[in-house]
Each structure stands twice: as C-alpha cells, then as structure tokens.
Amino acid sequence: MLLPNLFVPPFMKRLTLGVPRSLSYQDPTNVVGGSSFVRAMQIFSGSNEGFCLAWLSSHIATIRRITSGMQTAGWWVDELRMRGKSITLLQQQLSKYPKLSRESLVAVRLHVTALFQGECMAGDSKAARTHARILFKLDGQLMDEFQYVHHIMILMWNATELACKRLERTLIPFDASLERPLSKFWSMASSHLPQMSVEDQNVHPCVANRLLRTAFIRLRYCFSIGDSTIPFTNAAERLRGDMLFGWIATKTFFDMGLLITLYADLIEGMELTRSEAKRLTEACMILTFLHVLRKGMHEAPINGVDVRDASHVMMPRLARHLQEAMRILNPAERLRYSHAYLWMFYVGTVWEKRLEYEKTFEVLGNAYPQYWFSQMFAKHACELNIWAWPDAVVILKRFVYSDHLSPSGHVWFEEVICGQGTEWSL
C-alpha cells in the first residue's frame, strides 16, 4: 500500500472514473497516475546494488512513521548502514566515470538521485545539496524523453518536500534549466487538457504578484479538473490520463519550488519594493497557498497518516507571520487584503479542526496557541458582516478553495461564528 499511494494521491483517484477503493501493488495501472508508479518500479530492472540500498533507505523513515510498536526499533541504524554502503559503492562507480558505458552512466544518475531522495527524506540539507551538485554535472540526456520527465518530477518532488518541511529555498534551481526539458512535455500534454474557464482565471485582485497569481490560476484550474472524472479503460483514455497526471504533477511541483523560494526572498527582505506589511502579507498568502496545494493535490495518507504532511511546520509559522503583519497594516492595506485574511484564517481553521478531529493538537506543544485561527476567522468574518456560510464561501472561492480540504466550513461555520465572543489573541 505504501508505494502506490505515495505516487498516486487521493486527488488522482477521485479523478479516475470507477476507481477501486484500494490501490494494489500488483495492478496500479487502473487509476490516473498509476503508470508513474510502474515507471518507478521499472527502474529496478537495470539498477545496481548501490541504487537499491539508497532507494530502500530513503523509504525507511516513512515506514517508521506509519508503523507502531517495537518492530521498528533499530531501523534507523539499518537506514544509516544501507546509506553508508550505497555511498561507498557510488564512490567506486564515480572513480571510473569517464570510462563508463551508457547504461552505467544512467545507473550512476539513478543512484545519485536515490541518495538525494534519501537525504531529502531524512531532512539533511547539507548532504542533499552535495548529491544535487553531482546530479547537475551528469548528462541527463542519456534517458528517453518520458524517463527524463519522470526523473525531473522525482527531483522536484524531493526538493520541494525538504524545502517545505524546513521552510527554506530549494536545493535545486527552479529556473529555465529545469523548465526547459519539461516544456516539450507540457506542450505535448496541452492537447489532452480541458479548456480553462474564465472563472478559473477570476482570482481576487489583491493577489497581484505575478508568480503567485499564475500559481493561483493553475491550482484553481487543477481543482476544476478534479471536480470531474475521466474514464480509464482503453489506450486513448489511459494516454490522456497519463498526460493529465504528468502535467498536473510537474506544474504544481514547479510552482511549489518557485513559491517557497519567493517566500524566503520576502521574509529575508530581498523584495524591497514592497511595504513591510505588504511583504509579510504576500509571504502569508504563499504559505497558505502551499498548504492548500500540498493537502489538496499531493496528500499521501497511509494508515491514517499523511506521510507528506508539513502543516506542523507551516501553520504555526503562518500564524506568527499573520500576527506580525496585522500589527503594521495601514488602513488602506487592511482594506485591500481583508478578503485575503479571511481566506488565510479559514484555511488555518480547517487545519485546526482537522487536528481537533485527530486529537493531535498536543504534538505542537506550547509553541502554538490552540484555536488561534478559529478565533481570528470568527472575528474577521464578523467585522466583514459575514454571518452565513454561503456568504463566506463566495469570497473564499476568489482565492483557492476545495471542498476536499476537510472538514469544510459548511460543517463547522456556525459553531465557530457563535463562539466569537472569546478573548481575541493578536
């Protein structure tokens, strides 16, 4: 169950008409995105021991997260041993690098990629950066076109995973050097995509930053695609499904990489053309957007645990930035961004309600005041004279909104608004 569900998130399963409730290792191709898993497994047919050790060690941390009991005791030692031996084997291969055959060169690239993935999963930025430098010195054109697109997708997946969980810049550049090899695939896939509606492009005018606005439009479009289902029974339908999966995955990973770097620029004051309040507000919108993107598109729930969840890092940071921004907003900025703040408080409230349902508030410790987002959402909704869920959702849908980001506001809106007499924490 672990591997197919890592590659095929719930979004893709919902997109597939008549998809079975469970996705099996033996037959993952009956769902949109299943071919990506198959492609990943085919790599093993020509792989070496070093790659296999690196790949396996990169997944041990995830397995430990979803497996309870004493059976996982000592696994971290096995993980380190496997990674250490894998690195030794890679060094031996690299010492022969100029004389390696084409097949061996491809194997070296896959080996380094697996080590990069392992260090990203382990949260070791320094080691991951070393592997990233090696990767960009290796020739990527040894693979066929679809293999290379899949390879870049895996790189983006792991780079954004580490960056979002540490709230730092990505270790690989999300620029033209990464975009160029994807552009041909995006052009090819475009003929299989549905027409984007005017409504998808109707983003709230306060989202003015070009990168952020483009990402908003794209995610709204992806959510619109996800509101329908596509048949997946014959070769033509499977091709369309594969193209949809590849386009959605690579585009959203690319947006994620661009935006986490923009977030770092804004927080570090590298975008000096904005007022401090505007800079902080845009940084908050990016964090909120990234949370919605990750939970709405790339969630990977296994045994009730989203193994890709970064909200325990993102959302307390978002609350802190929002408090900082609200202290310095001038009246004009407060008016301009009033709807954006409602949306951000809403997304935070959904997250809090999820923690309440899962009884996991305690994992945040004392660093985060419980129900801060809920209190601020209720207070802000009242200030905007919003007393009914239909009035709120009209505004929320000008940003990025999905009913699948649960529990949706229609379940708890009245309860939260009725509790708005609480002391508000600013």
N, C-alpha and C positions, 0 to 999 in steps of 0.2 A: 504493500500500500504506500510506503514512503516515497519511492522514486517516481511512480506515475503521478502522484499528487503534487510533487514538487514541480513537475514540468507542466501539469495541466491544472490550473487553478479553477475554483468554482465558476468564475466568470465564463470560461470556455465551455464548461459542462452545461451551463444554462443556455449557452448559445447553440448547442447541438440539439436538434430535434430528436426526441425519443431516446436520450442518453440514459444508460442504466444508472442506478443509484450508486453503484460502486465501480471503480475503475481498476481492472486487474492488470497485473504484471504480464500475464500471458497474452492478453488481447487489448492493448491500449489504443488501437487504431480506429475504434468505433466512436471517437469523440474528436472534436476540433482541437488540434494541438497534440494529439497522440503521436503523430509522426515525428514530432520533435523529440519525444522520449525514445522512439525507435532509433532515430538518428544518433542519439547519445549512446544508446546501447551498442550500436553497430561499431562504434569506435573501438570497442574491446577486441574485435576480431583481429585487428592488426596491432594491438598495443603490446607494450613490454612490461616487465615486472615493475619497473620504477613508476610508470604511469598508474598501474593498478593499485600500488601501495599508496600513492598520493591521492588518487580518487577516493579510495576507501577511507583513508584517514580524514579526508575533508568532510565526510558524512557522519563520522562518529559523534561529534558534538550534537548534531541534530537528533541522532538516535538516542543519545543520553537524555535529551530534553523530553522525549515522549515516552521514555521507558522508566518506570519507577522500580524501586527495590534494590537489593544488594547485587543483583546480577550485573549492574553497570559499574560496580566498584572496580577500580583499576583500569577501566577502559581508556582513561586519559593517558595512562602510561603506554598502552598499546598504540594509541594515536601518535604519540611522540616518537616511539620506536619506528613505526611504519614511515613517518615523515622523514625521520633521520636517514633511514636506509634509502628512501627514494631520492633524497638529495645527493647521497653518495653515488648512487647509480647515475644520476644526471650529470654529475661532475665527470664521471668516466666517459659518458657519451660526448659531452662538450669538448673534452680533450681531443676527440677525433673529428670535431665538427667540420673542418674544411673537406675532409675525405669521405663524408657520409653519403650514402645513396639517397635518392629522392624519398624513398619510403622511410628511411631512418630519419631524415630531416623532418618529415611530417610527424613521426613518432616523438621526436625531441620537442617539437612545438606543443603537441598534446600533453606531453609530460610536464612541461613548464606551466601550461595552462592549469593542469590539475593541482600543481603546487600552489599556484596563485590563488586558486579557488580555496584550497585548504587554509591558507594564511588569512584570506578574507573571512572565512567562516570562523576562524579562531580569533579574529579581531586584532591580528598582528600587522599593523600598517607598515612597519619597517621592513619586515620580511616580504610582505606582499609587494611593496614598492620595488624591491630587488628583483623579484620574478617578473614584474611588469616591464622593467628596463630590458631584461633579457628578451622578453617576448617581442618588443618593438624593434629589436635588432635582427630578428629571424624573418625569413621570407615567408609571407603569408600566402603568396600566390601558388604555392605547391598544392593547395587543396582545390577541389572543384568549387564552382560558384556557390552551390547550396551548402556545402560543407563549411565554406568560409563565412557565409552569413550566419550559420548556426554557431560557429566558433566565436564570432564577434558578439552575438547575442549572449553567449555564456560569459564572455569577458565583461560586458556591460552589466549583466545580472549581478555578478560578484562584486564588481567595483562599486555599484550603487548600493548594494547590500551593506558593505563595510562603511561607505560614506554616510548613509542614512542612520546607521546604528551608532556612529560616532559623531555625527553632525559636523563633518569636515569635507574638504574638497575630495573629489575622486582621484584615485591614484593614476588613472589613465586619462589623457586629454579627450574630452568630448567636443572635438572640433572637426575641421574638414578632413583630417587624416583618418578619422573614424567614420565620418559621414560618407566619404567618397565611395568606399566599397559597398555601402548599403544603398546608395542612390539608384543603382541599376535595378536592384531587387524591388525597391519602393515603386519605381516606375512600372515594373512588370506587374506588381501586385495591384496597382491602382485600378486596372480594368476589372478586377474582381470585387471592388469595394462598392457599397451602395452610395447613392448621391448624398452629399452632406446637405442638411436642411438649413434654411435661413435661421431657424430657431436655435440650432446648434451654435451658430455664429453670434447670436444675440447675447453676448456676455455683458455684464454690468459695466458701465463706462468708467467706474473707478479702477478697474483692472486695466491700467494704462501701459504698464511695462510690456514691451513688445514680446520678449521671450515668454513672460508669464501669460500674456493674453493668448498667444499662439498655443501654449500648452493647455490652457483652459478650453479653448475651442476644440482641440483634438480630443481631450478627455470627455467632453460633453458628447462629441461625435461617437466615441467608443461606447459610452453608456447607451446612446441611442441604438447603436448596432446590437448591443446586448439585450435590448428590450424585445428583440425578435429572435426567432430561431431559424436555423438553416438545416435542410435535410442533408444527410451524410451517408448516402447508400451506394452511389455509383462513383466512377472515376472522376467525372467532371465536378461533382459535388465535393468530393474529397480534395481535389485540387484547389477549389475555391476556399474550402475550409483551411487548408494549409497556408494559402496566401493571406487569408484574413488573420490567422494566428501569427504568422511571421511579421506582417505589417504592424499589428497592434502591439506585439511584444517588443519589437525593435524600436518603434516610435516612442512608446511610453518609457522604455528604459533610457532612450536618448534624452527625452525631456527630463527625466529624473536626474540624469547626470548633469545636464545644463543648469537645472534649477538649484541643486544642492550647492553647486559652485557659486551661483549668483547669491544664494543665501549667505554663504561665507563672505563674499565680497561686501554685501550690505552690512553685515554685523561688524566686519572689521573696518568699516568706514571707507572702503575703496570707491564707493559710488558717492562722491561728494557733491553732486549736482542737486541732491535732494535735501529737504529739511530733515532733521533728525527724526521727527515724528513720522514723516512720510517713509523714510528709510526703514524704520522699525516696523511700520505697518506693512510695507511690502514684504519684509522678511517674514512676518507673521503669516501673511497670505501664502507665501511659498511653503512654509511648514505645514499649514493646514491643507494645502493642495497635495503635498507629498503624502500626507497621512491618508487622505481620501483616495489618492491614486493607488497606494500600496494596499489598503484594505479593500478597495472596490475592484481592483484589477488583478493584483498579484498575491492575494492572500493564499496561504498554503496550510489549511487546517488538517492536522493529522492527530487522531485520538483526542480531539477537542482542543488541541494546542496549535495556534498559528505559528509555525516554526520560522516565519519571516517577519514576525511582529517587531516593530521598532517603536511602538507607541509609548512604551515606558520611558523612552529617552526623549522622543519628540514632544509629547504633550505637556509634560512639566516645563520643558524649555519654552514651548509656545505660551503657556500661562505666564511665565516670567517676562517674556518679551511684551506680551499684551499689557501687563501691568506697567511696564516701563513706558510704553507708547502712550497709554491713556493719561499718564501724568503730564505729558508735554504737548498733547494735541491742542492746537488753537481752535477757535470756534469754526473757522472755515473748513479745516481738516476734519474736525469732528462730524460736521455735516456731510462732507464729501464721502467719508468712509463709514457712515453709520450703518449702511446695509452690509458692508463687508464685515464689520464687527459682529453683526447679528449672525451672519453665516459662520464666522470662526467660533463664536460662543456655542452655536448649535452643534458643530462638528465635535467640539470638546465635550458637550453634554452627552452626545451619543456615546462617546468613548467612556465617560463616567458611568453611564447607565449599563454599558457592557461590563465594566469592572464590578458594578453592583450585582449584576446577574451572576457573574462568575465567582463572586466573593473573593476578588483578588486585589482589593484596594491596599491591603497590608503590604504588598510587595513594594509599594512606593515609599514606605516608611514615613518619616516626618517631613520629608523634603517637599511634599505637595499637600496643600490644604484640600481635604475631601470636598467634593461638590462645588468647587470654585466656579467651574464653567457653568454648571446648572444655575447657580445664583446669578451670575453675570448675564446669562441668556435671559432669565426671567426679568431681571431689572431692565435690560436693554429693550426687550420686547415691550414692556410696559411704557418705557419712555417713547417708543415709536407708536404707541397706541395699538399694539397688536395683541388681541385677546383670543383669537381663534386660529387653529392650525391652518386652515385654508389660506388665511391672510399671510401667515409666516412663510408657507411653502412657495408662494408666488415670488417672494424675494429670494429665497434660498435657491430657487431654480435659475436665477440670473448668474449664479456662480457655478459650482459643480455639485450636483445633488443626485443621489441614487437611493431608492427605497431599500436596496440590498445592503446599504450601510446601516446595520441594525444595532439596537432597536430603533426603528424610525420614529420620528417625532409624533406621528399621529397616535402612538401608543401612550406616550407619557407627557405630551404638551400641557394638557390641563393641570395635571398634578404638579408640574414644575412651576407653572404660572401662578397657581394658587398658593404656592409656598414662597412667593416673592416678598413677603414681609420680613424675611430673615435679615440679620445684620449683613451688609454687603462688605466684602473684603476687597479693598483696592490696593 
